[in-house]
Amino acid sequence: MRTGSEPVTARSALRARFWLSVWGLVWTVCGTVAFALAGRPGWAAACGALWLIVTVDLAVVLRRIRQGPHYQPGHDIPPYPPPEDRP
């Protein structure tokens, strides 16, 4: 059930997710290169796959950050009424 304070108290974790994606990108690139140089193609491929996933996630996060804030109802919009039939 909504309390009505969600638009006021909601915080986006996009910036944290951005920095975690950057951290993951650095580690997956280093892992891919290190395993490739060490002659471990299986591990290098696994790190390369993770590299791809992290890059896609980073692109999604950047796109959402660039979109800016979305519509949130203001203080004049009342919260949804609670369900009528409670068990």
Backbone hydrogen bonds, N-H to C=O, Kabsch-Sander energy under -0.5 kcal/mol:
donor,donor_aa,acceptor,acceptor_aa,energy
8,V,5,S,-0.5
9,T,5,S,-2.7
10,A,6,E,-2.1
17,R,13,A,-2.6
18,F,14,L,-2.4
19,W,15,R,-2.2
20,L,16,A,-2.4
21,S,17,R,-2.0
22,V,18,F,-2.3
23,W,19,W,-2.3
24,G,20,L,-2.4
25,L,21,S,-2.5
26,V,22,V,-2.3
27,W,23,W,-2.1
28,T,24,G,-2.6
29,V,25,L,-2.2
30,C,26,V,-2.4
31,G,27,W,-2.7
32,T,28,T,-2.5
33,V,29,V,-2.4
34,A,30,C,-2.8
35,F,31,G,-2.6
36,A,32,T,-2.0
37,L,33,V,-2.4
38,A,34,A,-1.8
39,G,36,A,-0.8
40,R,35,F,-2.8
44,A,40,R,-2.2
45,A,41,P,-2.3
46,A,42,G,-2.1
47,C,43,W,-2.6
48,G,44,A,-2.1
49,A,45,A,-2.3
50,L,46,A,-2.2
51,W,47,C,-2.3
52,L,48,G,-2.0
53,I,49,A,-2.0
54,V,50,L,-2.8
55,T,51,W,-2.3
56,V,52,L,-2.2
57,D,53,I,-2.4
58,L,54,V,-2.5
59,A,55,T,-2.1
60,V,56,V,-2.3
61,V,57,D,-2.5
62,L,58,L,-2.5
63,R,59,A,-2.2
64,R,60,V,-2.3
65,I,61,V,-2.4
66,R,62,L,-2.3
67,Q,63,R,-1.3
68,G,64,R,-0.7
68,G,65,I,-0.8
77,I,74,G,-1.3
86,R,84,E,-0.9
